[in-house]
Amino acid sequence: MPLDTARLGLIRAALSSITREMATDLRRAAFSSIVREARDYSVALTDARGEVIDQAECIPIMTAGISFAIRGLADAVDLSTLTEDDALLMNDPFNGGQHLQDIYLFTPVFTDGHLVAFAASVAHHVDIGGGSPGLNATATEIYQEGLRLPLSRFSVSRDWGRGGFVEEMVRANVRVPDLVVGDLNAQFAANRTAATRLKEAAARFGTADCLTAMDELKDYSERRTRTALGRIPDGVYESVQTLDGSPWDAGTVDIRVRVTVAGEAIHLDFTGSGDQIEGNVNCPLASTVSSAISAVRCLLDEPDIPFNEGCNRPITVHAPYGSILNPKSPAAVRSRLTPASRVFNAIVQALGRQVPERAAATGFDTTTAFTVSHLDRDTSSYQVVLEILGGGWGACAAHDGADALDNPISNCANAPVEALESDYSHFRVVEYALHEHSGGIGEHRGGLGIRRTYEAVSDGVDIAGYADRHRTGAPGLDGAGPGRPGSFTITRADGSVEQLPVVFHEKLEAGDRVSVVTGGGGGHGEPSDRAAHRIEADNRDGIASTPRA
């Protein structure tokens, strides 16, 4: 029997509070700066079938992919034999995962002796082994990228903790085991919070009503999503975005989408996109689908739709097997967010013309990942720092683009300088500033990127990074200018300067500096239409030039 509206609303609020508390607990318990400060993690609650029923507002591409990560559950595990002592880890990009650094943890939740849900958490781990600390910029196959975990079951009491097989296997394969295991323990803590709170909700509302609410909330979200899709004009819309494949001798790589809107459903076909690359820039299918779903959700004009599996039902996605958006094993996939971001851009561009009030110019929309690491050979201990740096967002018809934000499907924060320098001793940050004049000019200017400069304090500091949009900037919209590109530059202690490629791996000696610069977003509208007071403010602040017609 369906629940009345008031009771359904109460249970929905209870479920949402569970995932928000999970997110808070994970962050507070985390050890690494990438999780604790940059907030590169997500959490969700699924039903017993593995379908997401609620998720916290964290990293969109991670959360949209949780149902993919647990999709093989019934094949991997006999659900009837699960106990509260069981857990599952996975990070396999070719079986529902995204890239190896994102480790998913699922723990079953029981009420009245019955399996009713799974607590799900995923975090980006600072090191997962492989050929280089933090990230292997030169990897050509996944085996060079680190430890690969298929979705599999283990006993927490037997296999986790010092001496437990699973924990010891993880510790033996990563460079900073205390950070990695510490962050996994934070995921366990978040999942325990979910189990405790869901049991409390079941005691308050009844297990049967909670299970009914899980199904009804998915149906509700599906109805709301279909209603919003029904307001987009029917038709077939196409768009092409590109990424820089020059580090792998692939030239310019196309990401093509053909969007078919038919009534209250939408199909996204990426046929014609580039083939997979012998480098680390391939995008597993789960990431492609997650990015596509995130883009469609951003363009819906229905407010406050509960984001659960029901939202995904009206959306279908096809990416040819063997393409950069659905690579064959054993392709390397560490930089998968670069093509995933172009998936997002292509969909927004294609559909934005149909719903211009929801559209925006393209942003820098590129994950700039950067690691700075050091091995103390006297103690054989590593320090590994992973930074995720944002750029400028594209402007829209109503306002300027946002400055210095990670791209929309990632949503990481820039870690505070003070937090980094208090935790690590092998480098210091000597500059952290907006990338002036980097936003595209227009009636509304694009957002600004950032410039962050690191100085090695020790000899033999290992640095690596990847990005995109270092040759051309993000395009403007409706007559506006593009954003400026980003760059990687080393200034040696002797004053010599080296311009680095968009994907690199280098060494620094004490006194050497590396500057990581992210680009700006595209502008919106004719530059000659920009309001005089906005021009004056830009010039006064020294962040943008006077627009030119």
C-alpha positions as CSV (number, residue, x, y, z in Angstrom):
1,M,0.0,0.0,0.0
2,P,1.4,3.4,-0.9
3,L,2.5,5.7,1.8
4,D,0.7,9.0,2.4
5,T,2.6,12.1,1.3
6,A,3.5,13.3,4.7
7,R,5.0,10.0,5.9
8,L,6.9,9.6,2.6
9,G,8.3,13.1,3.1
10,L,9.4,12.3,6.7
11,I,11.2,9.1,5.6
12,R,12.8,10.9,2.7
13,A,14.2,13.5,5.1
14,A,15.5,10.7,7.4
15,L,17.3,9.0,4.4
16,S,18.8,12.3,3.3
17,S,20.1,13.1,6.8
18,I,21.8,9.7,6.8
19,T,23.9,10.4,3.7
20,R,24.7,14.0,4.8
21,E,26.0,12.6,8.2
22,M,28.0,9.9,6.3
23,A,29.7,12.6,4.3
24,T,30.6,14.7,7.4
25,D,31.9,11.7,9.2
26,L,34.1,10.5,6.3
27,R,35.7,13.9,5.9
28,R,36.4,14.4,9.7
29,A,37.9,10.9,10.0
30,A,40.0,11.1,6.9
31,F,43.8,11.2,7.0
32,S,44.9,12.4,3.6
33,S,44.6,16.0,2.3
34,I,42.9,14.9,-0.9
35,V,40.0,13.5,1.2
36,R,40.1,15.7,4.3
37,E,40.7,19.1,2.5
38,A,39.9,18.6,-1.2
39,R,36.8,16.5,-0.3
40,D,37.4,14.0,-3.1
41,Y,34.8,11.4,-1.9
42,S,31.2,10.5,-2.1
43,V,28.6,8.5,-0.1
44,A,25.3,7.0,-0.8
45,L,22.7,4.6,0.6
46,T,21.4,1.8,-1.8
47,D,18.6,-0.7,-1.5
48,A,19.3,-4.4,-1.2
49,R,19.5,-4.6,-5.0
50,G,22.3,-2.0,-5.1
51,E,20.1,0.8,-6.5
52,V,20.9,4.2,-5.0
53,I,18.1,5.6,-2.9
54,D,19.9,8.7,-1.6
55,Q,23.3,10.4,-2.0
56,A,25.0,13.3,-0.4
57,E,26.1,16.3,-2.5
58,C,29.7,15.5,-3.0
59,I,31.5,14.5,-6.3
60,P,28.8,14.0,-9.0
61,I,30.8,11.6,-11.2
62,M,31.5,9.4,-8.3
63,T,28.0,9.3,-6.9
64,A,26.3,8.8,-10.2
65,G,28.5,5.8,-10.7
66,I,27.8,4.0,-7.4
67,S,25.1,1.9,-9.0
68,F,27.6,0.9,-11.7
69,A,30.1,-0.1,-9.1
70,I,27.7,-2.5,-7.3
71,R,25.9,-3.7,-10.4
72,G,27.7,-7.0,-10.4
73,L,26.8,-7.7,-6.8
74,A,24.4,-10.6,-7.5
75,D,27.0,-12.3,-9.6
76,A,29.8,-11.9,-7.1
77,V,28.0,-12.6,-3.9
78,D,25.2,-14.9,-2.6
79,L,23.1,-12.2,-1.0
80,S,21.3,-14.8,1.2
81,T,24.6,-15.6,3.0
82,L,25.7,-12.0,3.7
83,T,26.2,-11.0,7.4
84,E,26.9,-7.7,9.2
85,D,30.6,-8.8,9.4
86,D,30.9,-8.7,5.6
87,A,32.1,-5.9,3.4
88,L,33.0,-5.5,-0.3
89,L,35.8,-3.4,-1.9
90,M,36.2,-2.6,-5.6
91,N,38.0,-0.2,-7.9
92,D,38.1,-2.2,-11.2
93,P,37.5,0.2,-14.1
94,F,36.4,-2.6,-16.4
95,N,33.7,-3.9,-14.1
96,G,31.9,-0.8,-13.0
97,G,34.7,1.2,-11.4
98,Q,36.1,4.5,-12.6
99,H,39.9,4.6,-12.0
100,L,42.0,2.7,-9.5
101,Q,42.4,5.6,-7.0
102,D,38.6,5.6,-6.4
103,I,38.0,2.7,-4.0
104,Y,34.4,1.8,-3.3
105,L,33.4,0.2,0.0
106,F,30.0,-1.4,0.4
107,T,28.7,-2.8,3.7
108,P,25.3,-4.5,4.2
109,V,22.7,-3.1,6.5
110,F,20.3,-5.4,8.3
111,T,17.0,-4.7,10.2
112,D,15.0,-7.4,11.9
113,G,17.5,-10.0,10.5
114,H,16.9,-9.1,6.9
115,L,19.2,-7.4,4.4
116,V,17.6,-4.0,3.6
117,A,20.3,-1.8,2.2
118,F,24.0,-1.2,1.5
119,A,26.0,1.7,2.9
120,A,28.3,2.9,0.1
121,S,31.3,5.2,0.2
122,V,34.0,6.0,-2.3
123,A,37.2,8.1,-1.8
124,H,40.1,9.0,-4.0
125,H,43.1,7.5,-2.4
126,V,46.4,9.4,-2.6
127,D,48.4,6.4,-3.7
128,I,47.4,3.0,-5.0
129,G,50.8,1.7,-6.1
130,G,51.8,1.6,-9.7
131,G,54.8,3.1,-11.5
132,S,54.9,6.5,-9.8
133,P,53.8,8.1,-6.5
134,G,50.2,9.4,-6.7
135,L,49.8,9.0,-10.4
136,N,51.7,7.4,-13.3
137,A,51.6,10.0,-16.0
138,T,53.3,7.7,-18.5
139,A,51.2,4.5,-18.0
140,T,50.1,2.7,-21.1
141,E,48.2,-0.1,-19.4
142,I,46.3,-0.5,-16.2
143,Y,48.8,-2.8,-14.7
144,Q,51.2,0.1,-14.4
145,E,48.6,2.2,-12.5
146,G,48.4,0.3,-9.3
147,L,46.4,-2.2,-7.3
148,R,43.2,-3.5,-9.0
149,L,40.4,-4.8,-6.8
150,P,37.4,-6.7,-8.3
151,L,34.1,-6.5,-6.4
152,S,34.6,-9.2,-3.8
153,R,33.4,-10.1,-0.3
154,F,35.6,-10.3,2.8
155,S,35.1,-10.7,6.6
156,V,35.8,-7.4,8.4
157,S,36.7,-9.1,11.7
158,R,39.0,-11.6,10.0
159,D,40.5,-9.7,7.1
160,W,40.6,-6.0,8.2
161,G,42.9,-4.6,10.9
162,R,46.6,-5.3,11.4
163,G,47.3,-8.9,10.4
164,G,44.1,-9.2,8.4
165,F,44.7,-10.3,4.8
166,V,42.9,-7.5,3.0
167,E,44.4,-4.7,5.0
168,E,47.9,-6.2,4.8
169,M,47.5,-6.6,1.0
170,V,46.6,-2.9,0.7
171,R,49.4,-1.8,3.0
172,A,52.0,-3.9,1.0
173,N,51.1,-2.3,-2.3
174,V,50.9,1.4,-1.5
175,R,53.6,4.0,-0.7
176,V,51.7,5.7,2.2
177,P,49.9,2.9,3.9
178,D,48.9,4.9,6.9
179,L,47.1,7.5,4.8
180,V,45.4,4.9,2.5
181,V,44.3,2.6,5.3
182,G,43.3,5.6,7.4
183,D,41.0,6.9,4.6
184,L,39.6,3.4,4.2
185,N,38.9,3.4,7.9
186,A,37.1,6.7,7.4
187,Q,34.9,5.0,4.8
188,F,34.2,2.2,7.3
189,A,33.2,4.9,9.8
190,A,30.8,6.6,7.4
191,N,29.2,3.2,6.5
192,R,28.8,2.4,10.2
193,T,27.0,5.7,10.6
194,A,24.6,4.7,7.8
195,A,23.8,1.4,9.4
196,T,23.2,2.9,12.8
197,R,20.9,5.7,11.5
198,L,19.0,3.4,9.1
199,K,18.2,1.0,12.0
200,E,17.0,4.0,14.0
201,A,14.8,5.1,11.1
202,A,13.4,1.5,10.8
203,A,12.6,1.5,14.5
204,R,10.8,4.8,14.2
205,F,8.9,4.3,11.0
206,G,8.9,0.5,10.6
207,T,11.0,-1.5,8.3
208,A,8.2,-2.2,5.9
209,D,7.4,1.5,5.5
210,C,11.1,2.3,5.0
211,L,11.4,-0.3,2.2
212,T,8.2,1.0,0.6
213,A,9.6,4.5,0.8
214,M,12.8,3.5,-1.0
215,D,10.8,2.2,-4.0
216,E,8.4,5.1,-4.0
217,L,11.2,7.7,-3.9
218,K,12.8,6.2,-6.9
219,D,9.5,6.2,-8.8
220,Y,8.9,9.8,-7.7
221,S,12.3,10.9,-9.0
222,E,11.7,9.1,-12.3
223,R,8.3,10.9,-12.7
224,R,9.9,14.3,-11.9
225,T,12.8,13.7,-14.3
226,R,10.5,12.6,-17.1
227,T,8.4,15.7,-16.6
228,A,11.5,17.9,-16.9
229,L,12.7,16.0,-20.0
230,G,9.3,16.5,-21.5
231,R,9.9,20.3,-21.6
232,I,12.9,19.9,-23.8
233,P,11.8,20.1,-27.5
234,D,11.9,16.7,-29.2
235,G,14.6,16.3,-31.8
236,V,18.1,15.1,-32.5
237,Y,20.9,17.4,-31.5
238,E,24.6,17.0,-32.1
239,S,27.8,18.5,-30.6
240,V,31.6,17.9,-30.8
241,Q,34.1,18.7,-28.1
242,T,37.8,18.0,-28.3
243,L,40.7,17.1,-26.0
244,D,44.5,17.3,-26.6
245,G,45.9,13.9,-27.5
246,S,49.3,15.2,-28.4
247,P,51.1,13.5,-25.5
248,W,50.2,10.2,-27.0
249,D,50.7,11.2,-30.7
250,A,46.9,11.2,-31.1
251,G,46.5,14.8,-32.2
252,T,43.1,16.3,-31.4
253,V,40.6,13.8,-30.1
254,D,36.9,14.2,-30.8
255,I,34.2,13.6,-28.3
256,R,31.0,13.4,-30.4
257,V,27.5,13.1,-29.0
258,R,24.1,12.7,-30.8
259,V,21.3,13.5,-28.4
260,T,17.9,12.2,-29.1
261,V,15.0,13.7,-27.1
262,A,11.8,11.8,-27.6
263,G,8.9,12.7,-25.2
264,E,10.0,12.0,-21.7
265,A,13.2,10.1,-22.5
266,I,16.6,10.9,-23.8
267,H,19.3,8.8,-25.6
268,L,22.9,9.8,-25.8
269,D,25.0,8.2,-28.5
270,F,28.8,8.8,-28.6
271,T,29.4,7.0,-31.9
272,G,32.2,8.8,-33.8
273,S,34.2,9.6,-30.7
274,G,37.9,8.9,-30.9
275,D,39.4,5.4,-30.4
276,Q,41.0,4.4,-27.2
277,I,44.5,5.7,-26.7
278,E,47.8,4.0,-25.6
279,G,48.0,6.4,-22.7
280,N,46.3,7.1,-19.4
281,V,43.5,9.3,-20.8
282,N,40.8,6.6,-21.5
283,C,37.4,6.9,-19.9
284,P,35.7,3.7,-18.5
285,L,32.1,3.3,-19.4
286,A,31.0,3.9,-15.8
287,S,32.6,7.4,-15.9
288,T,31.2,8.2,-19.3
289,V,27.6,7.3,-18.2
290,S,28.1,9.1,-14.9
291,S,29.3,12.3,-16.6
292,A,26.4,12.1,-19.1
293,I,23.8,11.7,-16.4
294,S,25.3,14.6,-14.5
295,A,25.1,16.8,-17.5
296,V,21.5,16.0,-18.2
297,R,20.6,16.6,-14.5
298,C,22.2,20.1,-14.7
299,L,19.9,21.1,-17.5
300,L,16.7,20.1,-15.9
301,D,14.4,22.8,-14.6
302,E,12.7,20.7,-12.0
303,P,14.0,21.9,-8.6
304,D,14.9,19.5,-5.7
305,I,14.5,16.2,-7.5
306,P,15.8,13.6,-5.1
307,F,18.9,12.2,-6.9
308,N,18.5,8.4,-6.8
309,E,18.4,5.6,-9.3
310,G,15.0,6.7,-10.5
311,C,16.6,9.8,-12.2
312,N,18.6,7.5,-14.4
313,R,15.8,5.4,-15.8
314,P,14.8,7.8,-18.6
315,I,18.4,8.3,-19.7
316,T,20.2,5.7,-22.0
317,V,23.8,6.0,-23.1
318,H,25.8,4.3,-25.8
319,A,29.6,4.5,-26.2
320,P,31.3,2.2,-28.8
321,Y,33.4,-0.5,-27.2
322,G,37.1,0.2,-27.9
323,S,36.5,4.0,-28.0
324,I,38.1,6.4,-25.6
325,L,34.8,6.5,-23.8
326,N,34.5,2.7,-23.4
327,P,38.0,1.3,-23.7
328,K,39.0,-2.4,-23.8
329,S,41.1,-3.8,-21.0
330,P,44.0,-3.3,-20.2
331,A,43.8,0.3,-21.2
332,A,45.2,2.9,-18.8
333,V,42.5,5.1,-17.3
334,R,44.0,7.4,-14.6
335,S,43.2,10.7,-16.5
336,R,39.6,9.5,-17.3
337,L,38.1,12.8,-16.1
338,T,39.6,14.7,-19.1
339,P,37.4,12.9,-21.7
340,A,34.6,12.6,-19.1
341,S,34.6,16.4,-18.9
342,R,34.3,16.7,-22.7
343,V,31.3,14.4,-22.4
344,F,29.7,16.9,-20.0
345,N,30.6,19.8,-22.2
346,A,29.2,18.2,-25.4
347,I,25.9,17.4,-23.8
348,V,25.5,20.9,-22.3
349,Q,26.4,22.4,-25.6
350,A,24.0,20.3,-27.6
351,L,21.0,20.7,-25.2
352,G,21.9,24.2,-24.1
353,R,20.7,25.6,-27.5
354,Q,17.3,24.1,-26.8
355,V,17.1,25.4,-23.2
356,P,19.2,28.6,-23.4
357,E,18.0,29.8,-20.0
358,R,19.7,26.8,-18.5
359,A,22.9,27.0,-20.6
360,A,26.3,28.4,-20.0
361,A,29.5,28.9,-22.0
362,T,32.1,26.2,-21.7
363,G,34.3,26.4,-18.6
364,F,38.0,25.4,-18.3
365,D,36.3,22.2,-17.1
366,T,39.5,20.3,-16.8
367,T,40.8,18.4,-13.8
368,T,44.4,19.6,-13.3
369,A,45.9,16.8,-11.2
370,F,49.3,17.3,-9.7
371,T,51.4,15.2,-7.3
372,V,54.4,16.3,-5.4
373,S,56.2,13.4,-3.6
374,H,59.4,12.6,-1.8
375,L,61.1,9.4,-0.6
376,D,63.3,9.7,2.5
377,R,65.9,7.1,1.7
378,D,67.2,7.1,5.3
379,T,63.8,6.0,6.7
380,S,62.4,4.5,3.4
381,S,59.2,6.5,4.0
382,Y,57.2,8.4,1.4
383,Q,55.4,11.7,1.5
384,V,52.8,11.9,-1.3
385,V,50.5,14.9,-1.9
386,L,47.9,14.9,-4.6
387,E,46.3,18.2,-5.6
388,I,43.2,18.7,-7.7
389,L,43.1,22.3,-9.0
390,G,40.1,24.0,-10.5
391,G,39.8,26.7,-13.2
392,G,37.2,29.2,-14.3
393,W,33.6,28.3,-15.1
394,G,31.8,29.6,-18.2
395,A,29.6,32.6,-18.0
396,C,25.9,32.5,-18.6
397,A,23.2,35.0,-19.7
398,A,22.7,36.1,-16.1
399,H,26.1,36.5,-14.6
400,D,29.9,36.1,-14.9
401,G,31.5,32.7,-14.6
402,A,32.7,31.5,-11.2
403,D,36.4,31.8,-10.4
404,A,38.7,29.1,-9.3
405,L,36.4,26.1,-9.1
406,D,36.9,22.5,-10.0
407,N,34.9,21.3,-13.0
408,P,31.2,20.6,-12.5
409,I,31.5,16.8,-12.5
410,S,34.4,16.7,-10.0
411,N,33.6,19.5,-7.4
412,C,36.8,19.1,-5.4
413,A,38.0,22.0,-3.2
414,N,41.4,23.6,-3.4
415,A,43.3,22.4,-0.3
416,P,44.4,25.3,2.0
417,V,48.1,26.1,1.8
418,E,48.3,26.0,5.6
419,A,47.0,22.5,5.8
420,L,49.5,21.2,3.2
421,E,52.5,22.9,4.8
422,S,51.6,21.7,8.3
423,D,51.4,18.1,7.1
424,Y,54.4,17.9,4.6
425,S,58.0,19.0,4.8
426,H,59.3,18.4,1.2
427,F,57.8,21.5,-0.4
428,R,56.2,24.8,0.3
429,V,53.7,26.9,-1.6
430,V,55.1,30.3,-2.6
431,E,52.3,31.6,-4.7
432,Y,48.5,31.1,-4.8
433,A,46.6,33.6,-6.9
434,L,44.0,34.1,-9.5
435,H,45.2,33.8,-13.1
436,E,44.5,37.4,-14.0
437,H,42.9,38.1,-17.4
438,S,42.1,34.4,-18.0
439,G,38.3,34.7,-18.2
440,G,36.9,35.1,-21.7
441,I,35.6,38.6,-22.4
442,G,31.9,39.2,-23.1
443,E,28.8,40.8,-21.7
444,H,29.5,38.4,-18.9
445,R,33.1,37.4,-18.5
446,G,34.3,33.8,-17.9
447,G,35.6,32.8,-14.5
448,L,39.2,33.1,-13.7
449,G,41.7,30.2,-13.3
450,I,44.4,30.0,-10.6
451,R,48.2,30.0,-10.4
452,R,49.8,27.9,-7.7
453,T,53.6,27.7,-7.4
454,Y,55.4,25.0,-5.3
455,E,59.1,25.2,-4.3
456,A,61.0,22.0,-3.5
457,V,62.6,22.1,0.0
458,S,64.5,18.8,-0.5
459,D,66.4,17.3,-3.4
460,G,64.8,14.5,-5.4
461,V,61.2,15.7,-5.2
462,D,59.1,13.8,-7.7
463,I,56.3,15.7,-9.5
464,A,53.8,14.6,-12.1
465,G,50.6,16.0,-13.5
466,Y,48.0,16.1,-16.3
467,A,45.4,18.5,-17.6
468,D,43.9,19.7,-20.8
469,R,43.2,23.0,-22.6
470,H,46.9,24.0,-22.6
471,R,46.9,24.8,-26.3
472,T,43.5,26.4,-26.7
473,G,41.1,27.8,-24.2
474,A,37.5,27.2,-23.4
475,P,35.3,28.7,-26.1
476,G,32.9,31.6,-25.5
477,L,29.2,31.7,-26.3
478,D,27.1,34.2,-28.3
479,G,29.9,36.3,-29.5
480,A,32.1,36.2,-26.4
481,G,35.8,35.4,-26.2
482,P,37.5,32.2,-25.1
483,G,39.2,31.7,-21.8
484,R,43.0,31.6,-21.6
485,P,44.7,28.2,-21.5
486,G,46.5,26.7,-18.6
487,S,50.2,25.7,-18.3
488,F,52.9,23.8,-16.3
489,T,56.2,25.6,-15.9
490,I,59.4,24.7,-14.0
491,T,61.8,27.5,-12.9
492,R,65.0,26.0,-11.8
493,A,67.1,27.4,-8.9
494,D,69.6,28.7,-11.4
495,G,66.9,30.8,-13.1
496,S,66.4,28.6,-16.2
497,V,62.7,28.0,-17.3
498,E,61.2,24.9,-18.7
499,Q,57.7,24.7,-20.2
500,L,56.2,21.3,-19.5
501,P,53.8,19.4,-21.7
502,V,50.2,18.9,-20.7
503,V,51.1,15.5,-19.2
504,F,54.5,15.3,-17.5
505,H,56.7,13.5,-14.9
506,E,59.8,15.4,-13.6
507,K,62.2,15.8,-10.7
508,L,62.9,18.9,-8.6
509,E,66.0,19.7,-6.6
510,A,65.9,22.0,-3.6
511,G,65.1,25.6,-4.7
512,D,63.4,24.5,-8.0
513,R,59.8,25.8,-8.5
514,V,56.9,24.5,-10.5
515,S,53.9,26.7,-11.4
516,V,50.6,25.1,-12.1
517,V,48.3,27.4,-13.9
518,T,44.7,26.7,-14.8
519,G,42.7,28.4,-17.5
520,G,39.6,30.5,-17.5
521,G,36.1,29.9,-18.7
522,G,34.5,31.2,-21.9
523,G,32.5,34.5,-21.8
524,H,28.9,35.0,-22.7
525,G,27.4,37.7,-25.0
526,E,29.0,40.5,-27.0
527,P,31.9,42.2,-25.2
528,S,30.6,45.6,-26.2
529,D,27.5,45.0,-24.1
530,R,29.3,44.6,-20.8
531,A,28.1,47.1,-18.3
532,A,30.4,50.0,-17.5
533,H,30.4,49.4,-13.8
534,R,31.5,45.8,-14.3
535,I,34.4,46.9,-16.6
536,E,35.5,49.4,-14.0
537,A,35.4,46.8,-11.2
538,D,37.4,44.3,-13.3
539,N,40.1,46.9,-14.1
540,R,40.2,48.1,-10.5
541,D,40.7,44.6,-9.2
542,G,43.3,43.8,-11.9
543,I,41.6,40.6,-12.8
544,A,40.3,41.3,-16.3
545,S,41.1,43.6,-19.2
546,T,38.6,46.1,-20.7
547,P,36.5,44.1,-23.2
548,R,37.1,44.9,-26.9
549,A,34.3,44.8,-29.4
